[in-house]
Amino acid sequence: MEYKFGQFSPEHLAKMEEGVQLFNEQKYWECHESLEDVWMEDRNDQARNVYWAVIQVAAACIHYRDDKIIGAQGMIKKAQEKFRRCRDLHVLTPLVLQYLDWEELEALAMKIPESGATLEQFEDLFNFRFKHYQSHPV
């Protein structure tokens, strides 16, 4: 497949390896830090919205684990905007869908209400793992 600038490519996927591994280990702060580095590196690339969504989901999970609903709510609202932006900007490619279980992750994030959520509504998102990343082709 030929990738246009701004679309999620094999190079983007490879840059996420450490962050995905940390996310799967529930090391959400470390995941955030790892992906923030690549997010900054790719600051002129729309594909960075994929990193950004995962960063904000990880931050929401930190708040969930700490029983801080206001922080979790604020972060998930920001993450939901990044999921919408990924679709609107046509960033998503088969790589995102296949290796980052994107549709599952997006559905879990989007089912949490933008306001008035409870901590229990974050549990499925907190338990999400990237199941297919380890088989990525890069």
N, CA, C and O atoms as a MOPAC input file, in Angstrom:
PM7 MOZYME 1SCF
protein

 N      0.84200 1    -1.18100 1     0.00000 1
 C      0.00000 1     0.00000 1     0.00000 1
 C      0.88400 1     1.24000 1     0.00000 1
 O      1.90700 1     1.29000 1     0.68300 1
 N      0.48400 1     2.21900 1    -0.75800 1
 C      1.20100 1     3.49200 1    -0.78900 1
 C      0.56900 1     4.43100 1     0.23700 1
 O     -0.65300 1     4.57100 1     0.29800 1
 N      1.41700 1     5.07000 1     1.04000 1
 C      0.93800 1     5.96300 1     2.09400 1
 C      1.18800 1     7.40700 1     1.70300 1
 O      2.26500 1     7.75700 1     1.22000 1
 N      0.18900 1     8.23300 1     1.91600 1
 C      0.33000 1     9.66800 1     1.69900 1
 C      0.76000 1    10.30300 1     3.00800 1
 O      0.47300 1     9.77800 1     4.08400 1
 N      1.44800 1    11.43300 1     2.91600 1
 C      1.83700 1    12.14400 1     4.12600 1
 C      0.58500 1    12.45900 1     4.93500 1
 O     -0.42100 1    12.92200 1     4.39600 1
 N      0.66300 1    12.20200 1     6.22900 1
 C     -0.47500 1    12.43900 1     7.10700 1
 C     -1.27300 1    11.18200 1     7.40400 1
 O     -2.09100 1    11.16200 1     8.32300 1
 N     -1.03600 1    10.13100 1     6.62600 1
 C     -1.68000 1     8.84800 1     6.90500 1
 C     -0.75900 1     8.01100 1     7.78900 1
 O      0.46300 1     8.15600 1     7.74500 1
 N     -1.35200 1     7.15000 1     8.57700 1
 C     -0.58900 1     6.29700 1     9.47800 1
 C      0.14000 1     5.23100 1     8.66700 1
 O     -0.48300 1     4.46800 1     7.92900 1
 N      1.45800 1     5.18300 1     8.80800 1
 C      2.32200 1     4.32800 1     7.98400 1
 C      3.06600 1     3.29400 1     8.83500 1
 O      2.98300 1     3.32500 1    10.06300 1
 N      3.79700 1     2.37200 1     8.17900 1
 C      4.60500 1     1.41000 1     8.94100 1
 C      5.61700 1     2.10000 1     9.86300 1
 O      5.92000 1     1.58900 1    10.94100 1
 N      6.13400 1     3.24400 1     9.44800 1
 C      7.09400 1     3.97200 1    10.29400 1
 C      6.42000 1     4.47500 1    11.56900 1
 O      7.00600 1     4.42400 1    12.65000 1
 N      5.19500 1     4.95800 1    11.43500 1
 C      4.45200 1     5.39800 1    12.62500 1
 C      4.22100 1     4.22000 1    13.56200 1
 O      4.40300 1     4.33200 1    14.77400 1
 N      3.82100 1     3.10100 1    12.99400 1
 C      3.54900 1     1.91100 1    13.79500 1
 C      4.80100 1     1.48200 1    14.56500 1
 O      4.72700 1     1.15200 1    15.74900 1
 N      5.94000 1     1.49000 1    13.88800 1
 C      7.19300 1     1.08900 1    14.53600 1
 C      7.54700 1     2.01800 1    15.69300 1
 O      8.06900 1     1.56900 1    16.71400 1
 N      7.26600 1     3.31100 1    15.53700 1
 C      7.57600 1     4.28300 1    16.59000 1
 C      6.75600 1     4.04600 1    17.85100 1
 O      7.13400 1     4.50000 1    18.93100 1
 N      5.64000 1     3.34000 1    17.72300 1
 C      4.74400 1     3.12100 1    18.85700 1
 C      5.08900 1     1.88100 1    19.67300 1
 O      4.46300 1     1.63200 1    20.70300 1
 N      6.06400 1     1.10400 1    19.23500 1
 C      6.32300 1    -0.19400 1    19.85700 1
 C      6.50500 1    -0.10800 1    21.37200 1
 O      5.83900 1    -0.83000 1    22.11400 1
 N      7.38100 1     0.75000 1    21.83100 1
 C      7.62800 1     0.85200 1    23.27000 1
 C      6.36800 1     1.30700 1    24.01300 1
 O      6.02500 1     0.75000 1    25.05600 1
 N      5.68900 1     2.30700 1    23.48000 1
 C      4.48400 1     2.81200 1    24.12200 1
 C      3.38700 1     1.76300 1    24.21600 1
 O      2.70400 1     1.66300 1    25.23500 1
 N      3.22000 1     0.98600 1    23.16000 1
 C      2.21100 1    -0.08200 1    23.15800 1
 C      2.55500 1    -1.13100 1    24.20500 1
 O      1.68300 1    -1.59100 1    24.94200 1
 N      3.81800 1    -1.50400 1    24.26800 1
 C      4.24700 1    -2.49700 1    25.25800 1
 C      3.98000 1    -1.98100 1    26.67600 1
 O      3.47900 1    -2.72100 1    27.52400 1
 N      4.31000 1    -0.73100 1    26.92700 1
 C      4.07700 1    -0.14800 1    28.24900 1
 C      2.58700 1    -0.06600 1    28.55800 1
 O      2.17400 1    -0.34100 1    29.68400 1
 N      1.78200 1     0.30500 1    27.57800 1
 C      0.33000 1     0.34800 1    27.76500 1
 C     -0.17800 1    -1.03500 1    28.16400 1
 O     -0.95100 1    -1.17300 1    29.11200 1
 N      0.26000 1    -2.04900 1    27.43700 1
 C     -0.19700 1    -3.41100 1    27.70900 1
 C      0.21900 1    -3.89900 1    29.09000 1
 O     -0.42300 1    -4.78300 1    29.65700 1
 N      1.28800 1    -3.33000 1    29.63100 1
 C      1.74300 1    -3.66700 1    30.98600 1
 C      1.08000 1    -2.77600 1    32.03900 1
 O      1.42500 1    -2.84000 1    33.21900 1
 N      0.14200 1    -1.95800 1    31.61500 1
 C     -0.55300 1    -0.99100 1    32.46700 1
 C      0.41200 1     0.02000 1    33.09500 1
 O      0.15200 1     0.54900 1    34.17600 1
 N      1.50300 1     0.27600 1    32.42000 1
 C      2.44400 1     1.32300 1    32.82200 1
 C      2.04800 1     2.57100 1    32.03700 1
 O      2.74400 1     2.99800 1    31.11600 1
 N      0.92000 1     3.13500 1    32.42700 1
 C      0.30600 1     4.19500 1    31.64900 1
 C      1.12200 1     5.48500 1    31.63900 1
 O      1.18700 1     6.16600 1    30.61600 1
 N      1.74000 1     5.82500 1    32.75900 1
 C      2.55700 1     7.04400 1    32.78200 1
 C      3.74500 1     6.88600 1    31.83700 1
 O      4.06100 1     7.79700 1    31.07200 1
 N      4.39600 1     5.73700 1    31.89000 1
 C      5.55000 1     5.47900 1    31.04000 1
 C      5.13500 1     5.43400 1    29.56600 1
 O      5.86600 1     5.90900 1    28.69700 1
 N      3.96700 1     4.86600 1    29.29300 1
 C      3.42000 1     4.86100 1    27.92900 1
 C      3.23800 1     6.29000 1    27.45000 1
 O      3.64400 1     6.64100 1    26.34200 1
 N      2.62700 1     7.10700 1    28.28700 1
 C      2.40500 1     8.51900 1    27.97200 1
 C      3.72600 1     9.19900 1    27.62400 1
 O      3.82200 1     9.90300 1    26.61800 1
 N      4.73300 1     8.98900 1    28.45100 1
 C      6.03300 1     9.62100 1    28.21800 1
 C      6.67600 1     9.14000 1    26.91600 1
 O      7.21200 1     9.94100 1    26.15000 1
 N      6.62000 1     7.83400 1    26.67000 1
 C      7.21600 1     7.26500 1    25.45900 1
 C      6.54400 1     7.81100 1    24.20300 1
 O      7.22000 1     8.22300 1    23.26000 1
 N      5.21700 1     7.81200 1    24.19400 1
 C      4.50000 1     8.27100 1    23.00700 1
 C      4.54400 1     9.78300 1    22.86000 1
 O      4.43100 1    10.30200 1    21.74900 1
 N      4.70600 1    10.49100 1    23.96100 1
 C      4.81900 1    11.94700 1    23.86100 1
 C      6.07200 1    12.34000 1    23.07500 1
 O      6.06600 1    13.32600 1    22.33900 1
 N      7.14100 1    11.56400 1    23.23600 1
 C      8.36600 1    11.83700 1    22.47800 1
 C      8.12300 1    11.72800 1    20.97300 1
 O      8.55500 1    12.59800 1    20.21600 1
 N      7.43600 1    10.67200 1    20.52900 1
 C      7.18700 1    10.53100 1    19.08500 1
 C      6.13000 1    11.51900 1    18.62300 1
 O      6.16600 1    11.98300 1    17.48300 1
 N      5.18900 1    11.84400 1    19.50000 1
 C      4.17300 1    12.86000 1    19.18900 1
 C      4.85600 1    14.19600 1    18.89200 1
 O      4.49100 1    14.88600 1    17.94000 1
 N      5.84000 1    14.55400 1    19.70500 1
 C      6.57500 1    15.80700 1    19.47300 1
 C      7.42100 1    15.72100 1    18.19500 1
 O      7.50300 1    16.68200 1    17.42900 1
 N      8.03300 1    14.58800 1    17.98200 1
 C      8.88400 1    14.38100 1    16.80900 1
 C      8.09400 1    14.55100 1    15.51400 1
 O      8.61900 1    15.06900 1    14.52900 1
 N      6.85000 1    14.12200 1    15.51500 1
 C      6.01100 1    14.16600 1    14.31700 1
 C      5.01300 1    15.32500 1    14.35800 1
 O      3.89200 1    15.19300 1    13.86700 1
 N      5.40800 1    16.44400 1    14.93300 1
 C      4.45800 1    17.53400 1    15.18400 1
 C      3.82700 1    18.13900 1    13.93600 1
 O      2.79300 1    18.79900 1    14.04900 1
 N      4.39300 1    17.94800 1    12.77200 1
 C      3.79100 1    18.48700 1    11.54400 1
 C      3.02500 1    17.43200 1    10.74700 1
 O      2.62900 1    17.67300 1     9.60700 1
 N      2.82300 1    16.28300 1    11.34500 1
 C      2.21800 1    15.14000 1    10.66000 1
 C      0.86500 1    14.82700 1    11.31300 1
 O      0.80100 1    14.60200 1    12.52100 1
 N     -0.20600 1    14.81300 1    10.52500 1
 C     -1.53900 1    14.54000 1    11.07800 1
 C     -1.63700 1    13.14500 1    11.70700 1
 O     -2.48300 1    12.92200 1    12.57400 1
 N     -0.79800 1    12.22200 1    11.28900 1
 C     -0.82800 1    10.86900 1    11.84700 1
 C     -0.51100 1    10.87300 1    13.34000 1
 O     -0.78500 1     9.89500 1    14.03600 1
 N      0.05500 1    11.95200 1    13.82700 1
 C      0.36700 1    12.04200 1    15.25500 1
 C     -0.89500 1    11.99100 1    16.10900 1
 O     -0.81400 1    11.75200 1    17.31400 1
 N     -2.04900 1    12.21100 1    15.50900 1
 C     -3.29200 1    12.12700 1    16.26400 1
 C     -3.55000 1    10.71800 1    16.79500 1
 O     -4.24900 1    10.55800 1    17.79600 1
 N     -3.00400 1     9.70800 1    16.14800 1
 C     -3.11000 1     8.34100 1    16.66000 1
 C     -2.33200 1     8.24700 1    17.97500 1
 O     -2.84500 1     7.73400 1    18.97000 1
 N     -1.09500 1     8.74400 1    17.97400 1
 C     -0.30600 1     8.73900 1    19.21900 1
 C     -1.05900 1     9.50100 1    20.30500 1
 O     -1.16500 1     9.05600 1    21.44700 1
 N     -1.58200 1    10.66700 1    19.91100 1
 C     -2.23400 1    11.56700 1    20.84300 1
 C     -3.43700 1    10.90800 1    21.50000 1
 O     -3.63900 1    11.04500 1    22.70600 1
 N     -4.23200 1    10.19900 1    20.71900 1
 C     -5.39700 1     9.49700 1    21.27400 1
 C     -4.94700 1     8.47200 1    22.31700 1
 O     -5.53400 1     8.37800 1    23.39500 1
 N     -3.90400 1     7.70700 1    21.99300 1
 C     -3.42400 1     6.68600 1    22.92900 1
 C     -2.83300 1     7.34800 1    24.17800 1
 O     -3.03500 1     6.86100 1    25.29000 1
 N     -2.11200 1     8.44200 1    24.00300 1
 C     -1.57300 1     9.18000 1    25.15100 1
 C     -2.70500 1     9.59700 1    26.08200 1
 O     -2.60300 1     9.43700 1    27.29900 1
 N     -3.76600 1    10.12300 1    25.52200 1
 C     -4.85900 1    10.61700 1    26.35200 1
 C     -5.67900 1     9.48200 1    26.95900 1
 O     -6.20200 1     9.63200 1    28.06300 1
 N     -5.80100 1     8.36100 1    26.27300 1
 C     -6.43400 1     7.19000 1    26.87500 1
 C     -5.57700 1     6.71100 1    28.05000 1
 O     -6.10700 1     6.38900 1    29.11400 1
 N     -4.26400 1     6.66200 1    27.86000 1
 C     -3.37000 1     6.25300 1    28.95400 1
 C     -3.52000 1     7.19400 1    30.15100 1
 O     -3.55700 1     6.74400 1    31.29600 1
 N     -3.60500 1     8.48800 1    29.88700 1
 C     -3.77800 1     9.45500 1    30.97600 1
 C     -5.12000 1     9.23700 1    31.68000 1
 O     -5.19400 1     9.33100 1    32.90500 1
 N     -6.16800 1     8.95100 1    30.92900 1
 C     -7.46600 1     8.65400 1    31.53700 1
 C     -7.36300 1     7.41400 1    32.42700 1
 O     -7.97400 1     7.36000 1    33.49500 1
 N     -6.59600 1     6.43100 1    31.99000 1
 C     -6.42200 1     5.20900 1    32.78100 1
 C     -5.65100 1     5.47500 1    34.07000 1
 O     -5.92000 1     4.84400 1    35.09200 1
 N     -4.70500 1     6.39500 1    34.03500 1
 C     -3.99200 1     6.78500 1    35.26200 1
 C     -4.99200 1     7.35700 1    36.25900 1
 O     -5.00600 1     6.97300 1    37.42800 1
 N     -5.82700 1     8.27700 1    35.78700 1
 C     -6.82500 1     8.89100 1    36.66600 1
 C     -7.83100 1     7.85300 1    37.17800 1
 O     -8.22200 1     7.88500 1    38.34400 1
 N     -8.23800 1     6.94800 1    36.31200 1
 C     -9.15700 1     5.87700 1    36.72400 1
 C     -8.53700 1     5.06400 1    37.86300 1
 O     -9.17300 1     4.81700 1    38.88800 1
 N     -7.28400 1     4.65500 1    37.66000 1
 C     -6.59600 1     3.83600 1    38.66900 1
 C     -6.48800 1     4.57700 1    40.00100 1
 O     -6.52300 1     3.96300 1    41.06800 1
 N     -6.35600 1     5.89600 1    39.92700 1
 C     -6.24800 1     6.72100 1    41.13900 1
 C     -7.60300 1     7.17400 1    41.67700 1
 O     -7.67000 1     7.99400 1    42.59200 1
 N     -8.68900 1     6.63500 1    41.10200 1
 C    -10.06200 1     6.98600 1    41.51700 1
 C    -10.35800 1     8.47700 1    41.37500 1
 O    -11.02900 1     9.06500 1    42.22300 1
 N     -9.86000 1     9.08000 1    40.31300 1
 C    -10.06900 1    10.51500 1    40.06600 1
 C    -10.94900 1    10.69400 1    38.83500 1
 O    -10.45900 1    10.80100 1    37.71100 1
 N    -12.25900 1    10.72400 1    39.07000 1
 C    -13.21000 1    10.77400 1    37.96900 1
 C    -13.09200 1    12.06600 1    37.16000 1
 O    -13.25200 1    12.03800 1    35.94000 1
 N    -12.81800 1    13.18600 1    37.80900 1
 C    -12.73100 1    14.45200 1    37.06800 1
 C    -11.57700 1    14.40400 1    36.07100 1
 O    -11.73700 1    14.81400 1    34.92100 1
 N    -10.42100 1    13.90900 1    36.49600 1
 C     -9.28300 1    13.78100 1    35.58700 1
 C     -9.54000 1    12.77600 1    34.47900 1
 O     -9.21400 1    13.02800 1    33.31900 1
 N    -10.12500 1    11.63400 1    34.83300 1
 C    -10.43500 1    10.60800 1    33.83200 1
 C    -11.42300 1    11.15300 1    32.80800 1
 O    -11.26700 1    10.93500 1    31.60700 1
 N    -12.44400 1    11.86200 1    33.29100 1
 C    -13.46200 1    12.44300 1    32.41000 1
 C    -12.84700 1    13.46500 1    31.46100 1
 O    -13.14200 1    13.46500 1    30.26600 1
 N    -12.00000 1    14.32700 1    31.98900 1
 C    -11.36300 1    15.34100 1    31.14800 1
 C    -10.47900 1    14.73300 1    30.07200 1
 O    -10.48300 1    15.18200 1    28.92600 1
 N     -9.72400 1    13.71000 1    30.44600 1
 C     -8.82400 1    13.08400 1    29.47100 1
 C     -9.58200 1    12.29200 1    28.41900 1
 O     -9.19900 1    12.29900 1    27.24900 1
 N    -10.65200 1    11.61000 1    28.81500 1
 C    -11.37900 1    10.81600 1    27.82000 1
 C    -12.08700 1    11.73700 1    26.83400 1
 O    -12.20400 1    11.40800 1    25.65400 1
 N    -12.55200 1    12.87100 1    27.30100 1
 C    -13.18400 1    13.83200 1    26.38900 1
 C    -12.17200 1    14.30700 1    25.34400 1
 O    -12.50200 1    14.42600 1    24.16400 1
 N    -10.94900 1    14.57500 1    25.77800 1
 C     -9.89200 1    14.97900 1    24.82800 1
 C     -9.54400 1    13.83400 1    23.87700 1
 O     -9.34200 1    14.05300 1    22.68300 1
 N     -9.47600 1    12.62000 1    24.40900 1
 C     -9.17500 1    11.45800 1    23.55800 1
 C    -10.26500 1    11.24700 1    22.51500 1
 O     -9.97000 1    10.92900 1    21.36200 1
 N    -11.51900 1    11.42200 1    22.91100 1
 C    -12.61900 1    11.25900 1    21.96200 1
 C    -12.47500 1    12.23300 1    20.79600 1
 O    -12.76100 1    11.88100 1    19.65100 1
 N    -12.04200 1    13.43200 1    21.07800 1
 C    -11.80600 1    14.41500 1    20.01600 1
 C    -10.71000 1    13.92400 1    19.06700 1
 O    -10.81500 1    14.12300 1    17.85700 1
 N     -9.66900 1    13.29000 1    19.59200 1
 C     -8.58900 1    12.78200 1    18.73300 1
 C     -9.08000 1    11.62100 1    17.87000 1
 O     -8.69000 1    11.50100 1    16.70900 1
 N     -9.93300 1    10.76800 1    18.43400 1
 C    -10.50100 1     9.68000 1    17.62300 1
 C    -11.30900 1    10.25400 1    16.46500 1
 O    -11.20300 1     9.77900 1    15.33500 1
 N    -12.11600 1    11.27400 1    16.74400 1
 C    -12.89500 1    11.91600 1    15.67000 1
 C    -11.95600 1    12.57500 1    14.65300 1
 O    -12.18500 1    12.49000 1    13.44700 1
 N    -10.92600 1    13.21500 1    15.13500 1
 C     -9.97800 1    13.88300 1    14.25200 1
 C     -9.27700 1    12.88600 1    13.33800 1
 O     -9.06600 1    13.17100 1    12.16000 1
 N     -8.91500 1    11.71900 1    13.86900 1
 C     -8.27200 1    10.68600 1    13.03600 1
 C     -9.16000 1    10.29800 1    11.86500 1
 O     -8.67800 1    10.10800 1    10.74900 1
 N    -10.44500 1    10.18300 1    12.11900 1
 C    -11.38400 1     9.84400 1    11.04200 1
 C    -11.56000 1    11.01900 1    10.08400 1
 O    -11.48300 1    10.85200 1     8.86700 1
 N    -11.79400 1    12.19800 1    10.63700 1
 C    -12.05700 1    13.38100 1     9.80200 1
 C    -10.87600 1    13.73500 1     8.90300 1
 O    -11.06900 1    14.19200 1     7.77700 1
 N     -9.65500 1    13.52700 1     9.39300 1
 C     -8.45500 1    13.87600 1     8.62700 1
 C     -7.95200 1    12.71500 1     7.76600 1
 O     -6.91800 1    12.83300 1     7.10900 1
 N     -8.67700 1    11.59900 1     7.76700 1
 C     -8.32100 1    10.41800 1     6.96300 1
 C     -6.92000 1     9.90600 1     7.28900 1
 O     -6.15400 1     9.53000 1     6.40200 1
 N     -6.60800 1     9.90400 1     8.57400 1
 C     -5.31500 1     9.42600 1     9.06500 1
 C     -5.27400 1     7.90100 1     9.09300 1
 O     -4.22600 1     7.29800 1     8.86700 1
 N     -6.40700 1     7.29000 1     9.36800 1
 C     -6.46000 1     5.85000 1     9.60400 1
 C     -6.17900 1     5.05700 1     8.33400 1
 O     -6.65500 1     5.37800 1     7.24500 1
 N     -5.38800 1     4.01200 1     8.52000 1
 C     -5.05600 1     3.07500 1     7.44700 1
 C     -5.29500 1     1.66500 1     7.98700 1
 O     -5.52900 1     1.49600 1     9.18400 1
 N     -5.24000 1     0.66000 1     7.12700 1
 C     -5.40600 1    -0.71200 1     7.61800 1
 C     -4.43000 1    -1.08200 1     8.74400 1
 O     -4.75200 1    -1.92500 1     9.58200 1
 N     -3.25500 1    -0.46800 1     8.77300 1
 C     -2.29400 1    -0.75100 1     9.84800 1
 C     -2.86500 1    -0.41100 1    11.21600 1
 O     -2.72100 1    -1.18700 1    12.16000 1
 N     -3.50700 1     0.73100 1    11.32500 1
 C     -4.08700 1     1.16300 1    12.59900 1
 C     -5.18900 1     0.18900 1    13.00300 1
 O     -5.26300 1    -0.25000 1    14.15100 1
 N     -6.02800 1    -0.13400 1    12.04800 1
 C     -7.16500 1    -0.99800 1    12.34400 1
 C     -6.71300 1    -2.39700 1    12.74600 1
 O     -7.25700 1    -2.98200 1    13.68200 1
 N     -5.72900 1    -2.92800 1    12.04900 1
 C     -5.30800 1    -4.29700 1    12.28600 1
 C     -4.38700 1    -4.44000 1    13.49100 1
 O     -4.60800 1    -5.31500 1    14.32800 1
 N     -3.37100 1    -3.60800 1    13.59700 1
 C     -2.33300 1    -3.82500 1    14.60200 1
 C     -2.55100 1    -3.05300 1    15.89800 1
 O     -1.93200 1    -3.36800 1    16.91400 1
 N     -3.41500 1    -2.05700 1    15.87500 1
 C     -3.70200 1    -1.30400 1    17.09400 1
 C     -5.12900 1    -1.54700 1    17.59600 1
 O     -5.60000 1    -0.84800 1    18.49200 1
 N     -5.80300 1    -2.52300 1    17.02700 1
 C     -7.17300 1    -2.84700 1    17.46100 1
 C     -7.99000 1    -1.56500 1    17.60100 1
 O     -8.73700 1    -1.38900 1    18.56300 1
 N     -7.83300 1    -0.67700 1    16.62500 1
 C     -8.35500 1     0.69000 1    16.71400 1
 C     -9.86300 1     0.75900 1    16.90900 1
 O    -10.35300 1     1.54000 1    17.72500 1
 N    -10.59100 1    -0.04900 1    16.16800 1
 C    -12.04800 1     0.02300 1    16.27800 1
 C    -12.52100 1    -0.36000 1    17.68000 1
 O    -13.46600 1     0.23300 1    18.19900 1
 N    -11.87300 1    -1.33900 1    18.28700 1
 C    -12.21900 1    -1.72300 1    19.65700 1
 C    -11.85100 1    -0.61100 1    20.63300 1
 O    -12.65400 1    -0.23800 1    21.48900 1
 N    -10.63600 1    -0.08600 1    20.50200 1
 C    -10.19600 1     0.98900 1    21.38900 1
 C    -11.09600 1     2.20700 1    21.25100 1
 O    -11.51600 1     2.79300 1    22.24900 1
 N    -11.38500 1     2.58200 1    20.02900 1
 C    -12.24800 1     3.74200 1    19.79200 1
 C    -13.63900 1     3.51900 1    20.38000 1
 O    -14.19100 1     4.41900 1    21.01300 1
 N    -14.20600 1     2.34600 1    20.18200 1
 C    -15.54800 1     2.05600 1    20.70200 1
 C    -15.57000 1     2.13800 1    22.22700 1
 O    -16.51600 1     2.67300 1    22.80400 1
 N    -14.53800 1     1.61200 1    22.88000 1
 C    -14.47300 1     1.67200 1    24.34300 1
 C    -14.36900 1     3.11300 1    24.83100 1
 O    -15.00400 1     3.48800 1    25.81700 1
 N    -13.57000 1     3.91300 1    24.14300 1
 C    -13.41600 1     5.32300 1    24.54000 1
 C    -14.68600 1     6.11100 1    24.26700 1
 O    -15.09400 1     6.93600 1    25.08400 1
 N    -15.31200 1     5.86100 1    23.12400 1
 C    -16.47700 1     6.65300 1    22.72800 1
 C    -17.73900 1     6.29800 1    23.51400 1
 O    -18.67300 1     7.09900 1    23.56600 1
 N    -17.78400 1     5.12300 1    24.11800 1
 C    -18.98800 1     4.76300 1    24.87300 1
 C    -19.04100 1     5.45200 1    26.24000 1
 O    -20.08000 1     5.43400 1    26.90100 1
 N    -17.93900 1     6.05400 1    26.66100 1
 C    -17.92500 1     6.78800 1    27.92500 1
 C    -18.52800 1     8.16500 1    27.66600 1
 O    -18.06500 1     8.87900 1    26.77600 1
 N    -19.55000 1     8.55000 1    28.42400 1
 C    -20.16800 1     9.85800 1    28.19800 1
 C    -19.16500 1    11.00000 1    28.39600 1
 O    -18.28800 1    10.92400 1    29.25700 1
 N    -19.30500 1    12.05200 1    27.59300 1
 C    -18.38700 1    13.19200 1    27.69100 1
 C    -18.54100 1    13.94700 1    28.99800 1
 O    -17.63500 1    14.67100 1    29.41100 1
 N    -19.67500 1    13.78400 1    29.64900 1
 C    -19.85400 1    14.37900 1    30.97500 1
 C    -20.71900 1    13.44400 1    31.80400 1
 O    -21.52200 1    12.68200 1    31.26500 1
 N    -20.55000 1    13.50700 1    33.10400 1
 C    -21.36000 1    12.70500 1    33.99800 1
 C    -20.99800 1    11.23600 1    34.05300 1
 O    -21.81400 1    10.42700 1    34.49600 1
 N    -19.80600 1    10.86200 1    33.62100 1
 C    -19.39600 1     9.45500 1    33.65900 1
 C    -19.09100 1     9.03900 1    35.09700 1
 O    -18.83600 1     9.86900 1    35.96900 1
 N    -19.12600 1     7.74000 1    35.30700 1
 C    -18.72200 1     7.17400 1    36.58800 1
 C    -17.42100 1     6.40700 1    36.37700 1
 O    -17.08900 1     6.04000 1    35.25000 1
 N    -16.69300 1     6.16900 1    37.44800 1
 C    -15.45000 1     5.40600 1    37.32300 1
 C    -15.70400 1     4.02300 1    36.73000 1
 O    -14.87500 1     3.51600 1    35.97400 1
 N    -16.82800 1     3.41300 1    37.05900 1
 C    -17.13200 1     2.07700 1    36.54700 1
 C    -17.18900 1     2.06000 1    35.01900 1
 O    -16.89700 1     1.03500 1    34.40200 1
 N    -17.55700 1     3.17200 1    34.41100 1
 C    -17.64500 1     3.23100 1    32.95000 1
 C    -16.27300 1     3.21600 1    32.27900 1
 O    -16.18700 1     3.06600 1    31.06000 1
 N    -15.20700 1     3.36900 1    33.05000 1
 C    -13.84900 1     3.33900 1    32.51100 1
 C    -13.21200 1     1.95600 1    32.61100 1
 O    -12.13000 1     1.73400 1    32.06700 1
 N    -13.86700 1     1.03100 1    33.29400 1
 C    -13.24500 1    -0.26500 1    33.57400 1
 C    -12.87200 1    -1.03800 1    32.31100 1
 O    -11.76300 1    -1.56400 1    32.22600 1
 N    -13.76700 1    -1.12000 1    31.33000 1
 C    -13.45300 1    -1.85300 1    30.09600 1
 C    -12.28900 1    -1.21200 1    29.34700 1
 O    -11.44100 1    -1.91000 1    28.79300 1
 N    -12.25100 1     0.10600 1    29.33300 1
 C    -11.13800 1     0.80400 1    28.68300 1
 C     -9.83900 1     0.51100 1    29.41700 1
 O     -8.81300 1     0.25900 1    28.78500 1
 N     -9.87200 1     0.54000 1    30.73800 1
 C     -8.69200 1     0.25300 1    31.55200 1
 C     -8.16700 1    -1.15400 1    31.27300 1
 O     -6.95900 1    -1.38800 1    31.30000 1
 N     -9.06900 1    -2.07900 1    31.00900 1
 C     -8.67100 1    -3.47000 1    30.76500 1
 C     -8.32800 1    -3.77000 1    29.30800 1
 O     -7.96200 1    -4.89900 1    28.98300 1
 N     -8.44100 1    -2.78500 1    28.43400 1
 C     -8.09600 1    -2.96500 1    27.01200 1
 C     -6.59800 1    -3.23500 1    26.87500 1
 O     -5.78400 1    -2.64900 1    27.58900 1
 N     -6.24700 1    -4.12600 1    25.95300 1
 C     -4.84800 1    -4.38500 1    25.58600 1
 C     -4.75200 1    -4.41800 1    24.06400 1
 O     -5.67600 1    -4.85600 1    23.37900 1
 N     -3.62600 1    -3.95200 1    23.54900 1
 C     -3.34800 1    -4.07000 1    22.11400 1
 C     -2.96600 1    -5.52900 1    21.87200 1
 O     -1.85900 1    -5.94400 1    22.21500 1
 N     -3.86200 1    -6.29700 1    21.29200 1
 C     -3.65600 1    -7.73000 1    21.15100 1
 C     -2.87800 1    -8.11700 1    19.90400 1
 O     -2.24600 1    -9.17300 1    19.87200 1
 N     -2.91700 1    -7.27800 1    18.88200 1
 C     -2.33200 1    -7.66700 1    17.60000 1
 C     -1.02800 1    -6.95300 1    17.26100 1
 O     -0.41700 1    -7.23800 1    16.23100 1
 N     -0.60200 1    -6.03900 1    18.10700 1
 C      0.60900 1    -5.27200 1    17.77800 1
 C      1.82900 1    -6.17000 1    17.63700 1
 O      2.65200 1    -5.95500 1    16.74700 1
 N      1.96000 1    -7.17900 1    18.50600 1
 C      3.15700 1    -8.00300 1    18.49800 1
 C      3.38300 1    -8.71200 1    17.16200 1
 O      4.47900 1    -9.20700 1    16.89800 1
 N      2.36100 1    -8.76000 1    16.33100 1
 C      2.52000 1    -9.42800 1    15.02800 1
 C      2.67900 1    -8.42500 1    13.87400 1
 O      2.50400 1    -8.77100 1    12.70600 1
 N      3.01400 1    -7.17800 1    14.22900 1
 C      3.10800 1    -6.16200 1    13.16300 1
 C      4.29000 1    -6.45600 1    12.22900 1
 O      5.26500 1    -7.08500 1    12.64100 1
 N      4.20300 1    -6.00800 1    10.99200 1
 C      5.15100 1    -6.37300 1     9.95200 1
 C      6.44300 1    -5.56600 1     9.90300 1
 O      7.29900 1    -5.83400 1     9.06000 1
 N      6.60200 1    -4.58600 1    10.78600 1
 C      7.77000 1    -3.69200 1    10.70200 1
 C      8.95600 1    -4.30300 1    11.40000 1
 O     10.02900 1    -3.70100 1    11.43500 1

